[in-house]
């Protein structure tokens, strides 16, 4: 039987686009809207489950209002959803992952799984999930190191982690914290390794993809370097050990435009510039 699931990450709930002035307050809603589009896509494609690879929140102690928003959002998820913490919202004691008005409020929702321990669990569809939640913002250890070495075969094996895939950037700009070994998926016999941290999804010709490892990117872009942000990944495995079929699907609505240097030397220049911004908002 094939396995069909959605890989997403880096929601950063509570983040606002503070540079846009009066609209900054309402901009936080845009991320909630993007996640609801993920719910719709999961229902339309009959996804077996959704994995969320960290940085669900923009902070490990979001406001009371944002904890309430997140509970309401997750309560509407139409399929099982598995969430882990990232470096922005590490699951240390006292964090949102253990607070009554978030974790406690979700206990009665059988489709929502807040995973705070690095231990294998079996999904309702029979796949083995190997979650690697981040419990500290800066960690020099590899959170995936605990996943036991294995060969692919008896059950689908899906890893879920948040961090920096070693050697991901051709520039060689590797980080020293939250580093994930590039051979993780092959060493652990994973059919797929779902990552979060980098806000653009992994293209199919990247060396990480050849190792069954992908970043999903953020569902709503937040900076101009999120060149492949605003998407989620639909993952299909036809059989254990088969090469995953991965398709990026857009869910974001924010578009960032680089207008270069703008010189305003008269009121007419200002009016033309304002008109350009208004046109961009309507597209």
C-alpha positions in Angstrom: 0.0 0.0 0.0 1.3 3.4 -0.9 1.8 6.3 1.6 0.7 9.8 0.9 1.5 12.6 3.3 2.1 16.4 3.5 5.4 17.8 4.8 5.3 21.4 6.1 7.4 23.4 8.6 8.3 26.9 9.8 4.9 28.2 10.4 6.2 30.9 12.8 2.8 31.6 14.2 2.8 35.0 15.8 5.2 36.5 13.4 4.2 39.9 12.0 5.5 41.8 9.0 6.4 44.8 11.2 7.9 46.9 8.4 4.6 47.4 6.6 3.2 49.9 9.0 -0.5 50.0 9.8 -1.1 46.6 8.3 1.4 44.8 10.4 -1.1 43.8 13.1 -3.3 42.0 10.6 -0.4 40.4 8.8 -0.1 37.7 11.6 -3.4 36.3 10.3 -1.8 35.5 6.9 0.1 32.6 8.4 -3.0 31.1 9.9 -4.7 31.4 6.6 -1.8 29.6 4.9 -2.1 26.7 7.3 -5.8 26.5 6.7 -5.0 26.1 3.0 -2.8 23.1 4.0 -5.8 21.6 5.8 -7.9 22.0 2.6 -5.1 20.4 0.5 -4.8 17.5 2.9 -8.6 16.8 2.6 -8.6 17.1 -1.2 -5.7 14.7 -1.6 -6.7 12.3 1.1 -3.4 12.6 2.8 -2.6 9.9 5.4 -1.1 12.5 7.7 0.7 15.8 8.0 4.2 16.3 9.6 5.3 19.7 10.8 9.1 19.9 11.1 9.5 22.6 13.8 9.2 26.3 14.4 5.4 26.0 14.8 5.6 29.2 16.7 7.9 32.2 16.3 8.7 32.0 20.0 8.8 29.3 22.7 6.4 31.4 24.8 3.9 32.9 22.5 1.1 35.1 23.8 -2.1 33.7 25.3 -3.9 34.9 22.2 -1.6 33.0 19.9 -1.8 29.8 22.0 -5.6 30.1 21.6 -5.3 30.7 17.9 -3.1 27.6 17.5 -5.5 25.4 19.4 -8.4 26.5 17.3 -6.3 26.0 14.1 -5.2 22.5 15.0 -8.7 21.5 16.1 -9.8 21.9 12.5 -7.1 19.7 11.0 -8.9 17.0 8.9 -6.2 14.3 9.2 -3.6 13.2 11.8 -0.9 15.9 12.3 2.4 15.4 14.0 4.3 18.4 15.3 7.8 18.9 16.7 9.6 21.9 18.1 12.3 23.8 16.3 15.0 26.3 17.4 12.5 29.2 17.6 10.1 27.2 19.9 12.3 24.6 21.6 10.3 22.2 23.8 12.1 22.9 27.1 10.1 22.7 30.3 8.0 25.8 30.7 7.7 26.3 27.0 4.4 26.4 25.1 4.7 22.7 24.4 3.9 22.0 28.1 1.5 24.8 28.9 -2.1 23.9 29.9 -3.8 26.4 27.5 -2.0 24.8 24.5 -0.8 21.2 25.2 -3.5 20.7 27.8 -6.2 22.1 25.5 -5.2 19.7 22.7 -5.3 16.5 24.8 -8.8 15.6 23.7 -8.1 15.9 20.0 -7.0 12.5 18.9 -5.7 13.7 15.5 -3.2 16.2 17.0 0.1 14.8 18.2 2.5 17.2 19.9 5.7 15.1 19.9 8.2 16.2 22.6 10.2 13.0 22.9 12.8 11.5 20.6 11.2 8.0 20.3 9.7 6.1 17.4 5.9 6.1 17.1 3.6 4.5 14.6 1.1 6.5 12.7 -2.5 5.5 12.2 -1.6 4.5 8.6 1.1 2.1 9.9 4.2 4.2 9.1 7.0 4.5 11.6 7.8 8.1 12.5 11.1 9.0 14.0 10.6 12.5 15.5 13.6 14.6 16.6 12.2 17.6 18.6 14.6 20.4 19.4 14.7 21.1 23.2 17.3 23.9 23.2 17.8 26.8 20.9 21.6 26.1 20.3 22.6 22.5 20.4 25.9 21.2 19.0 24.6 17.6 18.9 22.8 16.0 16.0 19.2 15.5 17.0 18.8 12.6 14.5 21.7 10.6 15.9 19.3 8.5 18.1 17.5 7.0 15.1 18.6 3.4 15.0 20.5 2.2 11.9 18.3 0.0 9.8 17.6 -1.2 6.3 14.4 -0.2 4.5 11.7 -2.9 4.2 9.1 -3.9 6.7 7.3 -0.5 7.3 7.6 3.0 5.9 10.2 4.9 7.9 9.9 8.7 8.0 12.2 11.0 9.9 11.1 14.4 11.3 13.7 16.9 12.3 14.6 20.6 12.5 18.1 21.9 11.8 20.9 22.4 9.3 21.6 19.6 6.9 25.4 19.5 6.7 26.7 20.6 3.3 23.3 21.9 2.1 24.7 25.1 0.7 27.2 24.9 -2.1 29.0 27.9 -0.6 30.1 25.7 2.3 28.4 28.0 4.8 27.7 25.3 7.4 26.3 26.1 10.9 27.7 24.7 14.1 24.3 24.4 15.9 21.5 21.9 15.3 23.4 20.2 12.5 22.0 17.1 10.8 24.4 14.6 9.2 24.0 14.3 5.4 23.9 10.5 5.6 21.1 10.4 8.1 18.4 9.0 5.8 20.6 6.3 4.3 22.2 5.3 7.7 18.8 5.0 9.4 17.1 3.4 6.4 14.6 6.2 6.1 12.2 6.3 3.2 12.0 10.1 3.7 13.6 12.7 6.0 11.3 15.7 6.6 13.3 18.8 7.7 12.5 22.3 8.9 14.6 25.4 9.4 15.5 26.6 5.9 12.5 28.6 4.6 12.7 27.5 0.9 11.7 24.0 -0.2 14.4 21.6 -1.5 14.4 21.3 -5.3 14.5 17.8 -6.8 17.9 18.2 -8.3 19.6 19.1 -5.0 22.0 16.6 -3.5 19.9 16.4 -0.3 16.9 15.2 -2.4 19.1 12.5 -3.8 19.5 11.4 -0.2 15.7 11.4 0.4 16.0 14.5 2.5 13.9 17.7 1.9 13.1 21.0 3.5 9.5 22.0 3.0 10.2 25.7 3.4 7.7 28.1 5.1 4.1 28.2 4.0 4.1 32.0 3.9 7.3 33.8 3.0 8.7 36.3 5.4 11.9 37.6 3.7 13.1 38.2 0.1 15.6 35.3 0.4 12.7 32.8 0.8 13.0 32.2 -3.0 10.9 28.9 -2.8 8.8 29.8 0.2 5.1 29.8 0.3 4.8 26.1 -0.4 4.3 22.7 1.2 5.5 19.3 -0.1 3.2 16.5 -1.1 5.1 13.2 -0.6 4.1 9.9 -2.1 5.8 6.6 -1.5 4.6 3.8 -3.7 6.3 1.1 -1.7 8.9 0.6 1.1 12.3 1.6 -0.3 10.9 3.3 -3.4 12.2 6.7 -4.3 9.8 9.3 -2.9 7.7 11.3 -5.3 7.8 14.9 -4.0 5.7 17.8 -5.4 5.7 21.4 -4.1 2.3 22.9 -3.9 1.7 26.7 -3.2 -0.3 27.7 -0.2 1.1 31.2 0.5 -0.2 34.5 -0.8 2.5 37.0 0.2 4.6 38.3 -2.6 7.7 40.4 -2.1 8.9 42.7 -4.8 12.4 44.3 -5.1 11.8 47.8 -6.4 15.4 48.8 -6.3 16.3 52.4 -5.4 13.4 54.8 -5.6 14.0 58.6 -5.8 11.2 60.8 -4.8 11.9 64.5 -5.6 8.3 65.8 -6.0 4.8 65.2 -4.8 4.0 63.8 -8.3 6.8 61.2 -7.8 5.3 60.2 -4.5 1.8 59.8 -6.0 3.2 57.6 -8.8 5.1 55.5 -6.3 2.0 55.1 -4.0 0.0 54.1 -7.1 2.5 51.4 -7.9 2.3 50.0 -4.4 -1.5 49.9 -4.6 -1.3 48.0 -7.9 1.0 45.4 -6.3 -1.4 44.9 -3.4 -4.3 44.1 -5.8 -2.4 41.4 -7.8 
